[in-house]
Amino acid sequence: YLRDYLHIDDAVEAFYCAGKITNEDKIKVFNVGTGKGTVLRSALEQIVEGANALTGKKSRLVSVEFPSAAYDIEKRNSVVDASSFRNLTGWSPNGKMPYCQ
C-alpha cells in the first residue's frame, strides 16, 4: 500500500500557514501532504540505509505478512491532495525526507 510521508518541518510550516488564515469563510478542514505515494517497504529500506550510514552497523529489514486483523482503513493507499490548502496559503512541502522524492 502507498503512504504519503510528510517531514515534520513541512507539517509545522503547514500549521503556521493555517494559523495565518484570517477570513473565517475560508477556514475549513484541509489535507496536508506531499501528494506522492511511497510503498512502506521502500521508505523503510531508505531508513535502514540511513541508519547504517550513521551508525556504521549493518541493519536489515525482516519481512512479515500484513496482519490479517488489520483494520480495513489500513488496507488501502493513502496519498493526500493538498491543492486546496496550497492554493489558499501558498504552502508546499519542501520534501526534506529522502523517501518523498
N, C-alpha and C positions, 0 to 999 in steps of 0.2 A: 504494500500500500504506500501511496505517496503522502508525504507530510510537508508542510510549509514551515521551515525553520527560520526564525527571526532572531537576530542578535539582540541582546539585552539593551545595548546602546540605542538601537533603532526603536525598540519598544518604548524606552524612556523618552526619546525625542518625539514619538507619536503622542504620548500622553501630554507632553509640553505643548505641542501644537494644538491638541484638543482643548487644552485649557485656555487657549487664545481665541477660541470661537466665541464671539460676542453676541451675535444675532441669535436670540432664543429660538427663532423659527428654524434655524439650521442645526440646532442641537438634536442629534438622534443617535441611534446605535450604528457604529461603524465596525467593519472588519479591518484589521491591520495585519499585513503580512507581505512577503516578498512576491507572491504570485508565481513562485517557482516550486514545483514539486520535486522532492528528493526521496528516493527509496531509503527506508530506515537503514538497511544494511550498508548502503553507500555512505551515509552520514556516520555510522559507527566505525566503518573502516577508516575514514578520514580522522576521526577522533583517536583511534588506536595509533595511526601513523604519527599524529602529532604528539601523543603521549610517549611513543617510542623515541621520537626525536628529542623530546625534552628530558627524558629520564635516562636514555641510553640503554634501556632494558627492552626486551622483546616480549610484548604482549600480543595476544591473538584473540580473535573472536571465536566463540563457540556457538554454533547454530543449534537452535531448538525449534520445535514445531510451534506454530502460532497457537496460543491457548484456545482450546475448543470452547471454554467457558467465557471467552471474551464477549463483551457487550457488542451488539450489532453496530453501534456507532464507531467502534474501533476497526470494523471490517470494511472500511471504505477509504477512498482518497480524501484528503483534506488539504486543499490548496485555496488560498484566500485571494479574493478580488478586492483590492483596496482602492480601486479607482475613485469611488465617491469621496473617500477621505482625502486622497491625493488631490483631487480637483478642488476641494474646498479649502485645504490648508497649504497645499504645495509640498507636503511631506512626501518623501520617498525613502525607502531603505537604502543604506549605504552598502549593504551586502558584505559586512565585515567577516561573516562566517565563511570559511572556505567552501563549505558544502552548500552555500546558497548560490554559487555561481552557475 
